[in-house]
Amino acid sequence: MSVEDRFQRLIDADVASWPQMPGRLLHVLAPGLGVDLEVAAGVQELGDGPLQPGSRFRIASVTKPFVAAATLRLVEQGRLSLDQTAAELLQGPYDELLRSGGYDTGAITLRHLLTHTSGIYDFAADAYGDELTDGFTAQVAKDPGRRWTRFEQIQWAVEYGKPYGPPGTVFGYSDTGACLVGEVIERTTGMTMGAALRELIGYERLGLRTTWQESIEDPPRDLPPLSHQYERDLDVADMDASVDLYGGGGLMSTCGDLARFFRALLRDEIFERPETLATMTETLAGLPRALGTSDETVSNAAMYLFRAEAADVTWWGHDGYWGTTAYTCPTRDVTVVTSHQRSDMPQGFKRMALVADAYIALEGL
């Protein structure tokens, strides 16, 4: 059986096992083994034709590693420092807003924002659990077409939630903090976030052809088909992109582009100095959690990256809310990107299972 057939069998089995899954994409990049393959199963859209390999989709929080990488490039260029404070970087309305919510912006640093240790409440907290019924995600469901601004989302966090704790004392995953980093990037570069990521990371050099900030940048000329994603009964395509656009998410991409990005990032092909990647992959072991984040997650958390173990090897990457999982194993030079295209998979579904299975399917090559 060919390796492509092995991959196809894996995702066909997933779609058969999980009826809630509209479609399944799998891209495996392992240049040393001569593998750069993408397979698809399921449908492009509920009630529509078969899903096509190479389809585009909203990558949601998988945007965060792009944001961190671009920020660290600005640090390398001497245009930012990880020790700069929010008071300095966000002076004006954002600083005033945060202070009104009880945040000591003079103590919150850029490093805190990049490691989810700022203590700033996550405006999208209700997306990750059932304990909140009237949060941001619930508001989006009521009016999916609303165009949100970054400031409105920060304002939601300040007015709706309370600080997780003093900066540097707890890990509290925060889309709010990532959106603030997006604001810092735009202020520092004078460019839109999407354009700044493109330039600082070097999309063209890395061969990223189908990655852009949705509704802000122009899409690529040869636009891949859309793989529709779902939030319960709602097609994510019917949500205005602004619900997740300003740093916590915001990029539209493909599995192939994500594979190239994560491989390049962890092979240290983006930064100028090796200590920069070491900074990005320094984990937060020993830091207490906030808002139900597991101890394991904290010990494996780094700078907008997470470490994971699968198939007895170590991976680095990030998940996206609407079903994206992108991880690379730098010691084996294998990168696996998957997408299951919905946010609310049943309990028992494990995102990293297909990563492990795809890696094991490479045996014998």
N, C-alpha and C positions, 0 to 999 in steps of 0.2 A: 504493500500500500504506500502511495506517495505521501510525503509530509503534508501536502495540501489536502489530500483526502483525509488524513488524520485530523487536521484542524477542522475540516468541514463536518466530520462525524461528531466532534466535540460540541460544536455550536448547534448542530441539528438536535443533539440530545438535550441541550439546555432549553431550546425553544419548546421541545416536546415535554420536558419535565416541568416547566414553569409557564403555564398557559397565560399568565398575566404579562409575559414578556412579548412586546410587539415585534421586536427584531433583535438580532444579535450580530455585532460586528467583532471581528478578531483580526488584529494585525500583529504579526511577529517579525521582528527585525533581528537577525543574527548573521551579520556579514561574514564572520569567520566560517560559518556553516553554509554560506551561499543562500541564505533564506531572507527574503523580503516579500512576504505574502500577506494578503488580506482576503478573508472569506466572510460571507454574510449568510444569514438565515432569517426567516420571518418575512415581515412585510415592510415596505417603505412607509406606509401609513395604514392605520386600521381600515380595513375594507379595500385596500389598494393592492398593487402588484408587489412582486418580490423585492426585498431589500437588495440594493446594489453595493458591492464593495467600493470603497472610496467615497461614500456618501458623507455629507457634512452634517454637523450638529452643534448645539450649544454645549461647550465643555464645562460651563459653570465654574466650580472652584478649582478645576485644573488650570484655570487662569492664574491662580496665586503663584505657582512656581515661576511663571513668566514674569510676574510683577516683582518678585524677589530678585530674580536674576538681573532684571533691568536696573533695579535699585542698587544692587551691588556693583554693577558696572559704573553707575554714577559715583559710588564710593571710590572705586578704583581711579576714576578720573579726577578725584578731589573735589567734586561738586557737591557731595553730601558726606556726612559723617554719621556712623551708627549711633554716636553719642549725642547728636543734636536732639533737642527737645521738641515736643509738639508745639509748645508755646512759640518757639522760634520758627519752626517749619510751617505752621498753620496759623500764623498771626492774622488777626482780623476776625470775621464772623465765625469761622470754625473754632478758633480758640475760645472766643467768647461763649459760644454754644456749649462746648465741652465743660468749661468752667462753671457754667450755670447748672450743669448736671452733677456737680461735685467732683469733677476730675481735676487732678493737679497736673495740668499740662506742662508745668515746669519740671515735673519729675518723670513724665512719660517720654521715653526716647524712641528714636526710629527703630532701634533694635527691639524694644518691647513690642512695637507695632508689628514687626516682621516675625515675631515668635509667638504671637497670641498671648503675650504676658503683660499687655498694657492695662488690663483690668477693665477695658471698655466693653460694655454690654453689646452683645450681638443682636443687631436689629432683626436678623433672620432666625433667632433662636427657636421659634416655633416650628421651623422646618425640620428640626432634628429630634422631635419628641412630641408626645401627645399631651404633655402637661399644660400647654397653653392653647387656648381656643380662640383668642381674639387678637393674635399677634399679626406681624407683617404679612406672613403668607396667607392668613385668613383674609386680610384686606385685599391682597392681590387677587384671590379667588373671586371676590365680590366685583372687582373691576379690573379684569385682566388687561384691558387696553390702555389703562392709565399710564401716562408718561411721567416717571419719577425722576427727580433730580438727585444728585449725590447728596446735596445739603438736606433734602427732605428725609433721606434714609438715615443720615447721621442724627437729624432732629428726632426721628422716630426712636432711635436707640436711647437718646438722652431723656426723652419724655416718658417712654414706656418702661424702660428697665433701670436697674440700679447698677453701680459699679460692682464688678466681681471681687475686687480687692485692690489694695495699693499696687502700683506698677512693680512688676518683677517678683511678686509674691505668689501668684497662682497662674495656672494655665487655663485660659478660657477662650476657646475657639471663637473668633470674632470677625465676621464679614465686615463689620463696621471699621475695625482697624485696617483691614485690607483696602477698603474704599478710601480711607484717609491716606494710605500710602499712594494710591492712585492719584490723589490730589497733589501730594508732594512731588510725584514724578512730573505731573503737568506743570506745576509751578516752576520746577527746576529747569525743565527743558523748553518751556514755552510751546510745547506741542500737545496734541491730544495723547491720551494714554496709549492708544493703539499704535499711533505713529512712532511714539517714543520707544515702545517695546520692539517694534520692527527694526528700528535703527540700532538701538543699544544691544540687542541680542544678535542681530545680524541674520534676519530671516533669509535673505537672498543667498548668503554664504552657506547657510545650513541646508538650503534646499526646501525651505518652508514656503510652499506655493499656495496653500489653501487655508491660511490662518489670518484672521482680521478681527478688529473690534466691530461687532455687529452694530449696524445703524449709525456708526460714527465714521468708519472708513468705508471706502468703496469696496465691494466684494471683488474677488478675482474675475478676470475676463472669462475664463473657462470654468464657470460655476458648477461644482459637483451637485448631484441631486441631494435634496434634504431628507434625512432620516428623521421622521417625526418622533418626538419624545412626549411623554405623558406625565401629568400630575393628577393622579386619580382619573377622573373622567375628562379632564381638560387637556387638549392638545397644547403643548408648550409653545408651538408656533403662534397660537392665538394670544399669548402673553406678550405685551410690549417688552422689547429687549431690555428696557431700563430697569426691570425688576432685579436684574443681576448683571450690571454693565460696567461698574466703575472701579474695579480692582479686586473685589471678592470673586467676581466672575466677569464676563463680558466678551470673551473670545468665541468666535465660531471657528471650528477647525475640522480636521479629519483624523482618523486613526494614524494614517501614514505620517502626517506632519507631527503629530504628538510623539510618535515613536522616534522620529529624527531629532526632535527637541530634547527629549529626556536622555537619549543616548549621548548626544553631544554635551549636555549639561554635566552628567555624571562621569563622562570621560574627560572633563575639564577642557572642552573645546570652545567655551564661551568666554571665560574670564582670562584676564591677562596674567594674573598671579595665582599660584597654586593655593596660597593661604586663603584666597577668597572662597574657593569651594569648601575648604576645611571649615570656614566660618558658617557657610550655608548648611553644612551637614552636622554641625555640633548639636547633639541632642540635649534634652532638658531633664535628664534623669534626676529623680529626687524632688522635683517641683510638685507641689500638691495640685490637685485638679479643681476645676470649678464647673458648676452646672452639669454634673453627671458624666463628665469626660472620664473614661476609664483610666486607671493607673498605667495600663499597658500603652494606651495611646500617648500619654504624657511622656513616658520613658522613650518612646520611639519618635517623638515630635522633634523637628529641627526648624529651620527657617523656611516656612511654607513648603516643607517637605516632610514626608513620613517614611520611616524605615519599617520594613515588614519582612517576615520570614515565610517562605513558601517553597516547597519541594527541597527543603534542606539547604537553601541558599538565601542570601540577603538581597533584598530589593529596595530601591528608593523610588518614590513617586507620590502621587496624590490621586484622590477620588473626586469626581464631580457629582453634584447632587442629582442630576437627571440621568445618571446611569453610566458615567464614564469612569474607567479605571486605567491608569497609565503608570506602569512601573518598569524600571530597568535594573538589571543585575550587572553592575560594571565589572565584577570579577570574571563573569562568564561571557560578557558582551552579548547579552540577550535582552531585548526589550519587547514587552508585551503590552498592547493597548486593546482594551475591550470596551464595548458599550452595550448596555441592555435596555436603554431608551425609556426608562421610567423611574420615578423617584420612590415609589412605594411598593417595593418587592416584599413578598411575605417573609415572616420570620423563618430563619433557616437558610435563606439564600446567602451565600458567601461570595463576596466580590472577588477575592483572591483565588478562589477555587479554579477558575478558568486559567488564570495566570500560571498556577502550578501545573495544571493539566497540559497546557500548551508547551511549557518548558519540558515536561516529561516526554511529550510527543516528539521532541527533537532527538531523543536518544537513538543512537545508532547511525546518525548522519556523519 
